[in-house]
Amino acid sequence: MSWNRFLRLSVLSWLPFALALPKGNATPAFPVPPSAVVHPTSLPHIPFSGLPSTTGAITAPSVGSGVTPSMGVAPTATTYPSDGRLHAPQPGPYIPGGGAGTSGQIPVYRPQSDFDFESLALALYQEYIELDLFHDGLARFSEADFTAAGLTAEDRFLIEFMADQEVGHATMLTNILGPFAPKQCIYDYPYTTVQEFIDFCQKLTRFGESGVYGFLAHLDSRESATLLLQSITTEARQQMVFRQFEGLFPMPVWFEVGVPQSWAWTLLAPYISSCPPDQTRLVWQNFPGLSIINQPNPVRINAQSAQGEILGSGTNTLNSSSVPASDLCYNSDEVGVSCKPAITRNRTQPLSYAGRLVQLSWDPPGSPVGPNNSYVTSTMAGAPKFVAWVSQLNVTYSPLIISGNGRQGTTTQPDMSTYEGDPAINGTMFIAITDSDLYLTPFNLSLINPHVVAGPALYQAG
């Protein structure tokens, strides 16, 4: 590739490659690395106490009535023979016909629609909180605190390196979005111990990763999707590392789940205290919070016996302070019981099981949430009837038994598999209260949003 062509590519794409162009026959100098986003590391971590200057998600001048879920199958979706033979002319040797973005045009790395901008902006909000979060845990807890939790200086350095990765991710998305990209905000976290910090990181990276999987294949900008894929696979590694730090089995599923943008925003927004006055706002919905009263607590020897050991709704982060020392699995060295940090752990007593009674409570709509309390939780659903279990390739439903004030209930953990030998309800997964048991698959899961009463919540199934 010539230097002029390389320069033209970077101009078209907004990605600021700095080049030293050759003069005459002189050997070109190496390109200067692009600058990274500036990220303060001494921000306060306090709740918002002022009044919002605006409220609600952004909206367009015209808003339709919604997407109809029964449009049928596209006429050409089932016509390709899929028999292993070539059915179209080849554009060149060793190149089959078809594909998207394969015509030889110069790629342009920028949003091509409102859907693109809003999705990529949400991803940037996520990268910024992870950047701050990893730094905060390292600053908040002492070396002795980490050592007591079984984490070494090398483990702490890995967390620091993951924060550095977020600098790169935030820089990349900022360059794609351009001058109106969201900025770093002020955050407020629920954890007070190293174990709670690690669990919060494990859960936050879970919905950060899954939130991107949910929209990646729908982006109009295939070029931007390619770059985002290369960052989100890094985040998948981060999530697994935090599971290992937590003494969990590192990857208990065959497939990683994707969720809609509004699910990710619902889980993320409560931890954003305030943002700069000119911050770019988002279109996504905030659903009412959902709490799992008997959320399995991974630091308990008998995790499934936990009752009320969570730090708020949504992520349902574990509370380690309320567990007696004799019940803490990281105080044990017994194989099958210990949950000390390790490459892998295989606990004799599972965190959850099919047939387990799960106790739930949820908030009414209308609560202020998110940056500057400027968003409001809402629902378009009818009466609560089901619990949706979203994991791997499956969306399944279990009946909801209402109790108490009408915002409490129980359900039974389903017994289902993606394929034989792979229990679908496993790992850190998503549940939500819905008004119907709409049939959906990973590609059209966002059609569930009008039916969500509350949630999602992260369920620590394994």
C-alpha positions as CSV (number, residue, x, y, z in Angstrom):
1,M,0.0,0.0,0.0
2,S,1.4,3.4,-1.0
3,W,1.9,6.1,1.7
4,N,-0.6,8.4,-0.2
5,R,-3.2,5.7,-0.2
6,F,-2.6,5.0,3.5
7,L,-3.0,8.6,4.3
8,R,-6.3,8.8,2.3
9,L,-7.7,5.9,4.2
10,S,-7.0,7.6,7.5
11,V,-8.6,10.9,6.4
12,L,-11.7,9.1,5.3
13,S,-12.1,7.2,8.5
14,W,-11.5,9.7,11.3
15,L,-8.9,7.4,12.8
16,P,-6.0,9.8,13.4
17,F,-3.0,7.9,12.1
18,A,-0.1,10.4,12.2
19,L,2.3,9.8,9.3
20,A,5.7,11.0,8.4
21,L,5.5,11.2,4.6
22,P,8.6,10.4,2.5
23,K,10.6,13.2,0.8
24,G,12.0,12.2,-2.5
25,N,13.7,8.8,-2.2
26,A,14.3,9.1,1.5
27,T,13.3,6.1,3.6
28,P,9.9,6.9,5.3
29,A,10.0,7.3,9.1
30,F,7.8,5.1,11.3
31,P,4.3,6.5,11.9
32,V,3.9,8.4,15.1
33,P,1.4,6.5,17.4
34,P,-2.0,8.2,17.6
35,S,-2.6,10.0,20.9
36,A,-4.9,8.4,23.5
37,V,-7.9,9.8,25.3
38,V,-7.1,11.8,28.5
39,H,-8.4,10.1,31.6
40,P,-8.1,11.6,35.1
41,T,-7.4,9.0,37.8
42,S,-8.3,11.0,40.8
43,L,-12.1,11.5,40.3
44,P,-14.4,11.5,43.3
45,H,-16.8,8.5,43.6
46,I,-19.9,10.0,45.1
47,P,-23.7,9.9,44.4
48,F,-25.3,12.8,42.5
49,S,-27.0,15.3,44.8
50,G,-28.2,18.1,42.5
51,L,-31.2,18.6,40.2
52,P,-31.2,17.3,36.6
53,S,-31.2,20.0,33.9
54,T,-33.0,17.7,31.6
55,T,-34.8,14.3,31.9
56,G,-35.5,11.3,29.7
57,A,-33.8,9.7,26.8
58,I,-33.3,11.7,23.6
59,T,-36.0,11.3,20.9
60,A,-36.4,12.1,17.2
61,P,-39.0,14.6,16.0
62,S,-41.0,11.6,14.7
63,V,-41.4,8.4,16.8
64,G,-43.3,5.4,15.4
65,S,-45.4,2.9,17.2
66,G,-42.7,0.1,17.4
67,V,-41.5,-2.8,15.4
68,T,-43.9,-5.6,14.5
69,P,-42.4,-9.0,15.6
70,S,-44.4,-11.0,13.0
71,M,-43.2,-9.7,9.7
72,G,-42.4,-13.2,8.5
73,V,-39.3,-14.6,6.8
74,A,-37.6,-12.6,4.0
75,P,-38.3,-14.2,0.6
76,T,-34.7,-14.8,-0.2
77,A,-33.6,-16.0,3.2
78,T,-34.1,-19.7,2.4
79,T,-33.2,-19.8,-1.3
80,Y,-29.4,-20.4,-1.2
81,P,-28.8,-24.2,-1.8
82,S,-26.1,-24.6,0.9
83,D,-24.7,-27.7,-0.8
84,G,-21.0,-26.9,-0.8
85,R,-20.9,-25.9,-4.5
86,L,-20.2,-22.5,-6.0
87,H,-23.4,-20.9,-7.4
88,A,-22.3,-17.4,-8.3
89,P,-19.4,-16.0,-10.5
90,Q,-16.1,-15.6,-8.7
91,P,-14.9,-12.0,-8.6
92,G,-11.3,-13.3,-8.6
93,P,-9.2,-16.4,-8.0
94,Y,-9.9,-18.1,-4.7
95,I,-12.7,-15.6,-3.9
96,P,-16.3,-16.9,-3.7
97,G,-19.3,-14.7,-4.6
98,G,-21.1,-12.7,-1.9
99,G,-20.1,-11.2,1.4
100,A,-20.5,-7.7,2.7
101,G,-17.7,-5.0,2.2
102,T,-15.7,-7.2,-0.1
103,S,-15.9,-5.0,-3.3
104,G,-12.5,-3.4,-2.8
105,Q,-13.7,0.0,-1.7
106,I,-11.7,1.9,0.9
107,P,-13.3,1.2,4.4
108,V,-14.7,4.2,6.3
109,Y,-14.7,3.8,10.0
110,R,-17.6,6.1,11.1
111,P,-21.3,5.7,12.1
112,Q,-23.7,5.3,9.1
113,S,-27.0,5.7,11.0
114,D,-28.6,6.8,14.3
115,F,-28.5,3.2,15.3
116,D,-24.8,3.1,14.8
117,F,-24.0,6.3,16.7
118,E,-26.3,5.4,19.6
119,S,-24.9,1.9,19.9
120,L,-21.3,2.9,19.6
121,A,-21.9,5.8,22.1
122,L,-23.3,3.2,24.6
123,A,-20.2,1.1,24.1
124,L,-18.0,4.1,24.9
125,Y,-20.0,4.8,28.1
126,Q,-19.1,1.2,29.0
127,E,-15.4,1.5,28.2
128,Y,-15.1,4.7,30.3
129,I,-16.7,3.2,33.4
130,E,-14.4,0.1,33.1
131,L,-11.4,2.4,32.8
132,D,-12.3,4.2,36.0
133,L,-13.5,1.1,37.8
134,F,-10.2,-0.8,37.5
135,H,-8.2,2.2,38.6
136,D,-10.6,2.8,41.6
137,G,-10.3,-0.8,42.9
138,L,-6.5,-0.6,42.8
139,A,-6.5,2.8,44.6
140,R,-9.3,2.0,47.1
141,F,-7.8,-1.2,48.5
142,S,-4.3,-1.7,50.0
143,E,-1.8,-4.3,49.0
144,A,-2.7,-6.1,52.3
145,D,-6.3,-6.1,51.3
146,F,-5.5,-7.8,48.0
147,T,-3.1,-10.2,49.6
148,A,-5.8,-11.2,52.1
149,A,-8.1,-11.9,49.1
150,G,-5.5,-14.2,47.6
151,L,-4.4,-11.7,44.9
152,T,-0.7,-11.0,44.3
153,A,1.3,-8.1,42.9
154,E,1.2,-9.7,39.5
155,D,-2.6,-10.0,39.8
156,R,-2.9,-6.3,40.6
157,F,-0.7,-5.5,37.6
158,L,-3.0,-7.5,35.4
159,I,-5.9,-5.3,36.6
160,E,-3.8,-2.2,35.8
161,F,-3.1,-3.6,32.4
162,M,-6.8,-4.1,31.8
163,A,-7.3,-0.5,32.7
164,D,-4.7,0.4,30.0
165,Q,-6.7,-1.7,27.5
166,E,-9.7,0.4,28.2
167,V,-7.7,3.5,27.3
168,G,-7.3,2.0,23.8
169,H,-10.9,0.9,23.5
170,A,-12.2,4.4,24.6
171,T,-9.8,6.1,22.1
172,M,-10.9,3.9,19.2
173,L,-14.6,4.5,19.8
174,T,-14.0,8.3,20.3
175,N,-12.2,8.4,17.0
176,I,-15.0,6.5,15.3
177,L,-17.8,8.7,16.8
178,G,-16.0,12.0,16.2
179,P,-16.3,15.3,18.2
180,F,-19.7,14.5,19.8
181,A,-18.4,11.3,21.4
182,P,-19.4,10.9,25.1
183,K,-16.8,11.9,27.7
184,Q,-15.7,10.3,31.0
185,C,-18.1,10.8,33.9
186,I,-18.2,10.6,37.7
187,Y,-19.1,7.2,39.0
188,D,-20.5,5.7,42.3
189,Y,-19.8,2.0,43.1
190,P,-21.4,-0.2,45.7
191,Y,-18.4,-2.3,46.9
192,T,-16.5,-2.1,50.2
193,T,-14.3,-5.2,50.0
194,V,-11.9,-6.7,47.5
195,Q,-14.3,-9.6,47.0
196,E,-17.2,-7.3,46.2
197,F,-14.9,-5.3,43.9
198,I,-13.9,-8.4,41.9
199,D,-17.5,-9.6,41.7
200,F,-18.7,-6.2,40.5
201,C,-16.0,-6.2,37.8
202,Q,-17.0,-9.7,36.8
203,K,-20.6,-8.7,36.4
204,L,-20.0,-5.3,34.8
205,T,-17.7,-6.8,32.2
206,R,-20.4,-9.5,31.6
207,F,-23.1,-7.0,30.6
208,G,-20.5,-4.8,28.8
209,E,-19.5,-7.8,26.6
210,S,-23.1,-9.1,26.1
211,G,-24.4,-5.6,25.4
212,V,-22.1,-5.3,22.4
213,Y,-22.8,-8.8,21.1
214,G,-26.5,-7.9,21.0
215,F,-26.1,-5.1,18.5
216,L,-22.8,-5.9,16.7
217,A,-24.4,-7.8,13.8
218,H,-27.0,-5.1,13.3
219,L,-24.6,-2.1,12.7
220,D,-24.8,-0.4,9.3
221,S,-21.1,0.4,9.6
222,R,-19.5,-3.0,9.0
223,E,-16.1,-1.3,9.3
224,S,-16.9,0.0,12.8
225,A,-18.3,-3.4,13.7
226,T,-14.9,-5.0,12.7
227,L,-13.0,-2.8,15.1
228,L,-15.5,-3.1,17.9
229,L,-15.3,-6.9,17.6
230,Q,-11.6,-6.7,18.1
231,S,-12.1,-4.8,21.4
232,I,-15.0,-6.8,22.7
233,T,-13.1,-10.1,22.4
234,T,-10.5,-8.5,24.7
235,E,-13.3,-7.7,27.2
236,A,-14.4,-11.3,27.1
237,R,-10.9,-12.2,28.3
238,Q,-11.3,-9.7,31.1
239,Q,-14.6,-11.2,32.2
240,M,-13.0,-14.6,32.4
241,V,-10.0,-13.3,34.4
242,F,-12.4,-11.8,37.0
243,R,-14.2,-15.1,37.2
244,Q,-10.8,-16.7,37.9
245,F,-10.0,-14.1,40.5
246,E,-13.4,-14.9,42.1
247,G,-12.6,-18.6,42.3
248,L,-15.3,-19.5,39.8
249,F,-15.1,-22.0,36.9
250,P,-13.7,-19.7,34.2
251,M,-16.0,-20.5,31.2
252,P,-19.0,-22.7,32.1
253,V,-20.9,-22.1,28.9
254,W,-20.5,-23.2,25.3
255,F,-21.8,-19.8,23.9
256,E,-21.7,-16.3,25.2
257,V,-25.0,-14.4,25.4
258,G,-25.9,-11.2,23.7
259,V,-28.5,-8.7,25.1
260,P,-30.2,-5.5,23.7
261,Q,-28.7,-2.1,24.2
262,S,-31.5,-1.0,26.6
263,W,-30.6,-4.0,28.9
264,A,-27.0,-2.9,29.0
265,W,-27.9,0.7,29.6
266,T,-30.3,-0.3,32.4
267,L,-27.5,-2.1,34.2
268,L,-24.9,0.5,33.6
269,A,-26.7,3.8,34.2
270,P,-27.2,3.5,38.0
271,Y,-23.5,3.6,38.6
272,I,-23.0,6.8,36.6
273,S,-23.3,9.7,39.1
274,S,-22.8,12.7,36.8
275,C,-21.4,13.7,33.4
276,P,-20.1,16.9,31.9
277,P,-22.8,19.5,31.0
278,D,-22.4,19.0,27.3
279,Q,-22.4,15.2,27.5
280,T,-23.9,13.3,24.5
281,R,-27.2,11.7,25.7
282,L,-28.6,8.3,24.7
283,V,-31.8,7.0,23.2
284,W,-32.0,3.7,25.1
285,Q,-34.6,2.8,27.7
286,N,-34.0,2.4,31.4
287,F,-36.2,-0.4,32.8
288,P,-37.2,-0.6,36.5
289,G,-34.7,-2.4,38.7
290,L,-34.9,-6.1,39.5
291,S,-33.5,-7.7,42.6
292,I,-32.8,-11.4,43.2
293,I,-33.4,-11.8,46.9
294,N,-31.7,-15.2,47.1
295,Q,-29.0,-14.5,44.5
296,P,-26.3,-17.2,44.8
297,N,-23.3,-15.8,46.7
298,P,-20.0,-17.0,45.2
299,V,-18.0,-16.4,48.4
300,R,-20.3,-18.7,50.4
301,I,-19.4,-22.4,50.7
302,N,-23.0,-23.1,50.1
303,A,-23.6,-20.3,47.6
304,Q,-27.3,-21.3,46.9
305,S,-28.3,-20.7,50.6
306,A,-27.7,-16.9,50.4
307,Q,-30.6,-14.7,51.4
308,G,-30.5,-10.9,50.9
309,E,-26.7,-10.8,50.3
310,I,-26.7,-8.4,47.4
311,L,-25.6,-4.8,46.9
312,G,-28.6,-3.4,45.1
313,S,-30.7,-4.4,42.1
314,G,-29.6,-4.9,38.5
315,T,-26.1,-6.4,38.8
316,N,-27.0,-8.0,42.2
317,T,-23.4,-7.8,43.2
318,L,-22.5,-10.1,46.2
319,N,-22.2,-8.8,49.7
320,S,-19.3,-10.4,51.4
321,S,-19.5,-8.4,54.7
322,S,-22.6,-10.2,55.9
323,V,-21.2,-13.7,55.5
324,P,-19.7,-15.4,58.7
325,A,-16.0,-16.2,58.4
326,S,-16.8,-19.9,58.8
327,D,-19.0,-19.9,55.7
328,L,-16.5,-18.1,53.4
329,C,-15.2,-20.5,50.8
330,Y,-12.0,-18.4,50.3
331,N,-11.0,-19.3,53.9
332,S,-10.9,-23.0,52.8
333,D,-8.2,-24.9,51.0
334,E,-10.3,-28.0,50.5
335,V,-10.6,-29.1,46.9
336,G,-14.2,-28.7,45.7
337,V,-14.9,-26.1,48.4
338,S,-12.3,-23.4,48.1
339,C,-13.0,-20.4,46.0
340,K,-9.5,-18.8,46.3
341,P,-8.3,-17.2,43.1
342,A,-7.1,-19.9,40.6
343,I,-6.9,-20.8,37.0
344,T,-10.0,-22.9,37.5
345,R,-12.2,-24.2,40.3
346,N,-14.7,-27.0,40.2
347,R,-17.0,-26.7,43.2
348,T,-18.7,-29.8,44.6
349,Q,-21.8,-27.8,45.5
350,P,-23.1,-25.8,42.5
351,L,-24.1,-22.2,42.8
352,S,-27.6,-23.0,41.5
353,Y,-29.6,-25.9,40.1
354,A,-32.6,-26.6,37.9
355,G,-35.7,-26.6,40.1
356,R,-34.4,-24.0,42.5
357,L,-37.0,-21.5,43.8
358,V,-35.8,-18.0,42.9
359,Q,-37.2,-15.0,44.9
360,L,-37.6,-11.7,43.2
361,S,-38.6,-8.1,43.8
362,W,-38.8,-5.2,41.5
363,D,-39.2,-1.4,41.5
364,P,-42.1,0.6,40.0
365,P,-41.3,2.7,37.0
366,G,-40.7,6.5,37.3
367,S,-37.4,6.5,39.2
368,P,-34.6,9.0,38.3
369,V,-31.5,7.2,37.3
370,G,-28.2,7.6,35.5
371,P,-26.0,10.6,34.9
372,N,-27.3,13.6,36.9
373,N,-30.5,11.6,37.6
374,S,-31.5,12.8,34.2
375,Y,-33.0,9.5,32.9
376,V,-36.3,7.9,34.1
377,T,-37.1,4.2,34.4
378,S,-40.1,3.2,32.3
379,T,-42.0,0.2,31.0
380,M,-44.4,-0.3,28.2
381,A,-45.4,-3.8,29.3
382,G,-48.6,-5.1,30.8
383,A,-49.0,-7.2,34.0
384,P,-46.0,-9.3,35.1
385,K,-46.5,-13.0,34.2
386,F,-43.2,-14.6,33.3
387,V,-39.5,-14.6,34.0
388,A,-37.3,-14.6,30.9
389,W,-34.1,-16.5,31.2
390,V,-31.6,-15.3,28.6
391,S,-28.5,-17.4,28.3
392,Q,-26.2,-18.7,25.5
393,L,-28.5,-19.3,22.4
394,N,-31.7,-19.6,24.3
395,V,-34.6,-17.4,25.6
396,T,-36.9,-19.4,27.8
397,Y,-39.6,-18.4,30.2
398,S,-40.8,-19.7,33.6
399,P,-44.2,-18.7,35.2
400,L,-44.0,-15.9,37.8
401,I,-46.0,-16.4,41.0
402,I,-46.9,-12.9,42.3
403,S,-46.8,-12.2,46.1
404,G,-46.6,-9.4,48.6
405,N,-47.3,-5.9,47.2
406,G,-47.6,-7.1,43.6
407,R,-43.9,-6.3,43.0
408,Q,-42.6,-9.5,44.6
409,G,-42.7,-13.0,43.4
410,T,-41.1,-16.4,42.9
411,T,-40.2,-18.6,39.9
412,T,-38.5,-21.9,39.4
413,Q,-35.1,-22.2,37.6
414,P,-35.7,-24.0,34.3
415,D,-34.1,-27.3,33.3
416,M,-33.0,-26.8,29.7
417,S,-29.9,-27.2,27.5
418,T,-28.7,-25.5,24.3
419,Y,-27.5,-28.9,23.1
420,E,-27.1,-32.2,24.8
421,G,-24.4,-31.8,27.5
422,D,-24.7,-28.0,27.8
423,P,-27.1,-26.8,30.5
424,A,-28.3,-23.4,29.2
425,I,-28.7,-21.8,32.7
426,N,-25.1,-21.4,33.7
427,G,-22.5,-18.7,34.3
428,T,-23.4,-15.1,34.8
429,M,-26.7,-14.7,32.9
430,F,-29.7,-12.4,32.5
431,I,-33.3,-12.6,33.7
432,A,-36.2,-10.2,33.4
433,I,-39.8,-9.9,34.3
434,T,-42.1,-9.9,31.2
435,D,-45.8,-9.8,30.4
436,S,-45.6,-12.6,27.8
437,D,-43.5,-15.5,26.7
438,L,-42.7,-14.2,23.2
439,Y,-40.7,-16.6,21.0
440,L,-37.3,-14.9,20.2
441,T,-33.8,-15.9,19.2
442,P,-30.4,-14.1,19.6
443,F,-30.7,-12.1,16.4
444,N,-34.1,-10.5,17.3
445,L,-34.0,-10.4,21.1
446,S,-34.5,-6.6,21.2
447,L,-38.2,-7.3,20.3
448,I,-38.6,-8.4,24.0
449,N,-38.2,-4.8,25.2
450,P,-41.9,-3.7,24.9
451,H,-42.7,-6.7,27.1
452,V,-40.2,-6.1,29.9
453,V,-41.8,-5.1,33.2
454,A,-38.5,-4.9,35.2
455,G,-34.9,-6.0,34.8
456,P,-32.7,-7.3,33.6
457,A,-30.9,-8.7,36.6
458,L,-27.7,-10.7,36.5
459,Y,-28.3,-14.1,37.9
460,Q,-25.2,-15.9,39.2
461,A,-26.2,-19.4,38.0
462,G,-22.6,-20.8,38.0
